[in-house]
Amino acid sequence: MLGMADAPWLTIIGIGEDGADGLALAARDALAQAQLVMGAARHLALLPALDCAVQEWPVPFADGVPLLLAQRGRRVVLLASGDPFWFGAGSVVTAHLQPGEWCAHPAPSTFALAAARLGWAIERTVCVGLHATPLSRIRPHLVPGGHIIALLRDGAAVGDMADYLNALGFGASQLYVLEALGGPRERIRAAPASDMDFTDIAHPVAVGIACAGDGMALPCASGLPDTLFAHDGQMTRRPVRALALSALAPRAGELLWDIGAGSGSIGIEWLLAHPANRATGFEADPARAARATANAAVLGVDRLQVITGRAPAILPNCAPDAVFIGGGLSDALLTHLFARLPSGTRLVANAVTLESEALLARAHDEKGGDLLRIELADAAPLGSRRGWRAHYPLVQWSVTL
């Protein structure tokens, strides 16, 4: 294990389309002293002939990590795009290293170059990497007047992005196609998503999106409209969902267990609360489990994990920060959770039947917390006039164990 005082064996150099001309003196010195330079073929081609050994990084990227680690003890340079620690290779590699094993010389990121070309304040611009993730990752950020810079894998993905925006009602968005920024091949073209027809887009490519159109923007508050979720009727409705999420109180980076996930609405809104949040849904019905996964993908939170089966038998060994029970409530499930959940876990459970209400009443008596009875009614036609159509009352128990 190396300490901070030891010289690092690995130097990570961010390189732009301007190649060696854009490298700082320290980065050039590292290249001059290197015994081995590793990088993608595109990055290696940006440099003049090197005096040391050169190794092309394989595809997929993960296959190159053990090859790199096998070079410990040599002076190695790893080439990466722009800023290696902003949607780049840097953090993937350093996750396998100890502090002091590496140093890094980042170059301007594509996001920085794009914002500079477009005149956008980068702190108010959503920056996303979509090389290997669905385009729907931008769904929560589609709001008229908003700005997004997205890194894409190739020119075909630009057309896919335009089609995606059109399908959601954001075809009026202006797309800025940003090719090979910072180098001699740099080119910037613009067109509305509805008229995007560029077919000769060069790699690497990013897209700036100036959002416009009459598509539905996702609200920031808890309690998304029910119409955003495909469901078979088994779904926590909007007002109840808002109350449940308020009680669950999501915090950045936390893990939720959504037991009886149904449409996945609770887990999805938990994930929308912060990009670092994690959620696992447990659903006994395979069709509902598949529907929850699809809903998450459509709403841009494809990181929702859904496990098919019945709790508590399928619950993993990890400890969540919060648990929501929207279905499958039983005495056995509560007993299991009370026995294994650590102190400080937030638990919220909903009950509709008299039997499940009795379970929550006993749990409230034993564990404390808050017991809330929710009665909702919608205005509905009543002859030639209107009246209130009541829903089944619901009892919600929330507690911090």
FENMOMO-V918028 format. One line per field, one symbol per residue. ss: DSSP state (A for helix, B for strand, O for the rest). psi: psi as a letter, one per 20 degrees, with the letter a starting at -180 (. if undefined). Layout:
ss: ???
psi: ???
//
This chain:
ss: OOOOOOOOOBBBBBBOOOAAAAOOAAAAAAAAAOOBBBBOAAAAAOOOOOOOBBBBOOOOOAAAAAAAAOOOOOOBBBBBBOOOOOOOOAAAAAOOOOOOOBBBBOOOOAAAAAAAAAOOOAAAOBBBBOOOOOAAAAAAAOOOOOBBBBBBOOAAAAAAAAAAAAAOOOOOOBBBBBBOOOOOOOBBBBBBAAAOOOOOOOOOBBBBBBOOOOOOOOOOOOOOOAAAOOOOOOOOOAAAAAAAAAAAOOOOOOBBBBBOOOOOAAAAAAAAAOOOOBBBBBBOOAAAAAAAAAAAAAOOOOOOBBBBOOOOOOOOOOOOOBBBBOOOOOAAAAAAAAAAOOOOOBBBBBBOOAAAAAAAAAAAAAAOOBBBBBOOBBBBBBOOBBBBBBOOOBBBBBBBO
psi: pqrhiqpqhppopppaijchhjqrghhhgghhiqhppqrqhgghiiqrpqirqpppprprghhighhghijpiropppprpcoijnkaighggiijrqpiiqrqnqrprhgggghhhikqohijpppqpkgkqqhihigijoppiqpppppqhahhhghhgghggghjjkiipppoooplpiaijpppqqqqhhjokpilpqqqqrppoopqrjrpppqhqqmqphiipprkhnqorgghgggghghhmpqpjrpppnplhdijgghghghihpiiqqqpqpphohghghggggggghjjmijppppprpqihjprirprhqppoiqkprhgggggghhhprpipppppqphqhghghghgghhhgibbppppppqqqpqpncjbqrpoqrpqqppppqo.
//
